[in-house]
Amino acid sequence: MGLTAAVKREAIYLGSIARTLWLLRRVKPDASHSIVDIVEAQAKKHPANAAILYQGQVMTYAELDARANRYAHWALAQGIGRGTPVALLMENRPDFICAWLGMFKVGAQVALINTNLVGAALSHSITVSGSRHAIVGAELVRNFLEAPFDAPPALWLEGVDPLDGQTGNLTSALAAAPDGAPDKAARAGVTLKERAFFIYTSGTTGLPKAANFSHMRMLFMMSGFVGALRPRESDRIYDPLPLYHSTGGVCAVGLAFFSGGALIIKRKFSVHEFWSDVHAYGATMFEYIGELCRYLLNAPPSPLERGHNIRAITGNGLRPEIWREFQARFAIPRIVEFYGATESNVSMLNYDGTVGAVGRVPDYLEWLLPSRVVRFDVEKEMPVRGPNGLCIECRADEVGEAIGGLSKRAGREFEGYTNRAESDKKMLRDVFRHGDMWFRTGDLMRRDAHGYFYFVDRIGDTFRWKGENVSTGEVGEALAAVPGILEANVYGVTVPGMEGRAGMASLVVDGDFRLDLLAERLQHRLAPYARPIFLRLSPRIDVTGTFKQRKMDLVREGFDPSAIADPLYVMDAGSGAYERLTPQRYGEIIAGQIRL
């Protein structure tokens, strides 16, 4: 890298850091200035400006604030107030944001429920939050009613009339509620250190874990993206990602609301409608995940994929092998890749667009952003320790586990899960000195000599598919409940041209097993992204000396029928049924001719 390029890189980096720190001046645990105050200020300053664009409709900042006020008054009428958890199960639409904004106006907390969940996973997610009220979109009411609750929360249905006398008609209640701001006494005493959201992440236990997400973390995350991308009042941010995740539901929202710009909400991502939406709404930015980028790149050329107004995009998971092609084909001026997880205190942004990097922490800023990479033992799945009992920091470009130093500084504190035991598993003690404490990301990374971090792989059994974390434990439990399946070993396999890993299960079955009924049975127990794509019928499942299932050999063997004697099956994307995986079909999958 030449001197001029290096100077430019440092200028971009330091300028972005300075802007972010300036924005964060109010983000202190005991402060009370939250996203509510930011939206209310925009409603007063620019009441007629578009806040949310959705399906050809425009919601102004004044209308957004008024709708949130109706939710707030409804909440007060139900006795919902400071610290009260409320579950929110709704597909992407303006009311999703209005609902949680209204709950914040009275000091309540909101559990953002994954819209893909069904059955026990759905009831568990709501139950662990302690919610006694659930705001449910009409499109998902059937999933809610079929979930096995021990003590179901009060159901408040938004979008249609109630199904029966036990269902609250939220639509009517909101229409009758006043749209003026509730008395600020309703949220008096609420500080940024208090929980705003429960946001869920998949763990190895098989059921989603609820991560605590404070108002402080929300503003810290939003400020980071605002400092990096410098959104303007004229910007329109296209958000096709789920609003129940922090990427689509916090980062993109902050880009719009901090600047007084507009958030473009898409009900569900569509590769066929993506570029037409970008043109129709005049989008100037969009939020992505890696799989979305690969879908767009694999789609046939469209006359609308260029000639747009996009000036910058941000997201995570854009793989190095498609980065340049993606940027060139779609004429994207600037890409700001980031790294972070809902529950993690490690977050970073690739401000200058270095290809493949997820972020950067130069040596001279380690005191401010203490993120490191330590040597890792893959077999033990733990960091390596030296003779002195401390961890060993990796050399430049050496792969290890990324960790983050813990402190009370905004954004550096690990807020943990609702389950204390799960939180403790993420803590690493006695790392570089005795008595210190760091957060384990669970991700393998490498850091180069210039401080750029590059993602390598996820540690453990959980893998990503379709932009979601898939827990092998959850899938294994669902398979074990199917008649005829004696044992199930679940793992992820790499598919050329696809982001993440596709689910595969090695099964030991008996005469009661019905392959033709398997897909239907899993439909009621697993979210679509969690259902195995490939099956392998094996005579036995190998275990270790401690009776843990061996996965590494299965992962390495993959799903090639010419190399595996066991019968193999693949889920047909059209019928949803499992069909025999022949060498011809395998070749078509490898060539990208079959959609998974």
Steps between C-alpha positions, in 0.01 A plus 500: 500500500643837396548792735210697349261204535611439859446864594156496338410181686595651835312822422181308420537286809576778746233726353235230543615421855490870591146541366385192688652618828333838455164327458564281804556791735148448645512120506572450868333239723324753722381722213134491395514637144384198291375425151160627619641850543671484162177407317296757692755769407475405131119511523518856632773620266390324179142377557422463128821316411462135402604271786392161363420394144311174463309343211452834327383674818674779688502542878634841603690566819191665646291193413765263633510683832121518521462126431761422766307721742188291440696187591629675811150597618376147429787362707421727794137385488621140540722583795815472291774731624863527598677164476195311371597249228273481193545246218485624141433242228442676169640497148675808363264796478476850652303383804794285607704815566201698630431224753844488660534878485168532683610249764819700558289812558362335816828336605403148393733239352435312176578140405563491124381153400644331192213467251631164375454328835226245556403257774713467811767742377236772464337446839842474666616832355196683629498323837865571588437873453231492768250668266137493612385687191577410138446735207449269204455587135201332337734327255661301784208436733467135400862432602432664836180307566664166416802556727496287821486761780467391861351841578446698181531878512204720411474508120450839337435461131595781263359505149163321517205453733561257788452130435308441821401663825841432657693693235560871548411720204806721494398666173182637657675588825762705319237681294330608823821604675616865495793587274645771722820436689453326835626675810877452525445389857408163346866437423651708779820350634568278197871523417705371211638214706154341518386231260326611184473171312530128542665394173535129441797298389525126436713303741625145519228407749243477224280791604552873434682700766369844592776761492460818703516808279505832684408849381869582537602217266234609252631856481861380498430275202298762313763768562774279357322466168400865489863599564621270223242571228403860584132470397317812386144618535456423129614138536266206455621175655364180345461231766397155372630327815288374794421769753530249785877482444738775604641548148167584338315615809759724664785592263282593200242672720768716660638611164156639411377641830825664614518702178130562441516283188256231391502128573370281217353181646461184297258237635732222384814506289442429131787468255258565211368825648820630656625735228153612395440598865830687511394704197135544597581634848812692399715309749842648571624226738409145584575251776623152406611163627732275304233265374299791358805610301552152362133474399529826308823394336353165390191666349482568125615848393237772532495843335410642843809373682691809391401863452367519856564757774679268742805675646589258781397165646573338835461154646690187590595174334608627157761239421836602352459274195197693372575846642659659191258336257201615705624857528589525131190335356255709703703823494514538879721800585568403862468186710521519882527143627464454875543236764291457811241284667192592699647380829866576423705792626731463200397726215696658218450653158706490183485874439724516194367200306805273518385188315405211727564675832223513761657791683819649631659572837851647455753459778472862609125464574500169687445697823170629360389190308658203680444221248768233460554155350638221720632157410229236496490122547246366251468160668440640849312802362682725746774760473857373549679600819873534554716380791391802705134404462418801281375504143730556205426776253523392137765633266397698193280284270494211748148357548353496849192595699401867505439637849394836642617669818228573755453838663222734612565725199197534272492213254777300669289339773361152439131526583454126488201273465200467726655168606802573724660161432494567124659840561781348707592267212594803291744638757875437476704578810874543559566580136799737477539561873362323803161637597401651166185393319415482127200403289526194275348563159500135396644606164832411343671801344836626388638851538759636259794731568288810434233404754237371252292205623387222265229250591603134458232274653259446787612287791289203607194336364287801416521602137338767283261433214272749322629773727390317818684305769404132498541304821592136442357419841159641412492317166621177662224515761236553232631204300518278808127554558414356156382134512761264361805724555726340757791743486573825320832678451449851360769716340552756225663440163643750255323534165696670221355838415285519817554714808529322832448125538202284408355275767567128471398215729642152529215277618476151646145373437285191545200356317259764632680781319297668225716717278192623312358649822820650640476843333143547625595405856793741507283780363318520833815489713769697318529836329553468121870591517564235769361200310779274367567531128687169478444163668735206537362164617779331693522162676651664810628833631859512621568655839807612690631345819278736696197401290489821297394458141782532247424765242828599340525193274138544390556867423810416298319228300218739414217377277669351195315173409799374302717509813244386759352150512210598726172601332478881461194722459442867427197718574340606174440877507181467295317216674665532841543121507821302535614332178792274420825687436636353181841579345319700229309712754818545703674636191213744441523623861875553472448688173240725661220372277278388789369738763526387861 
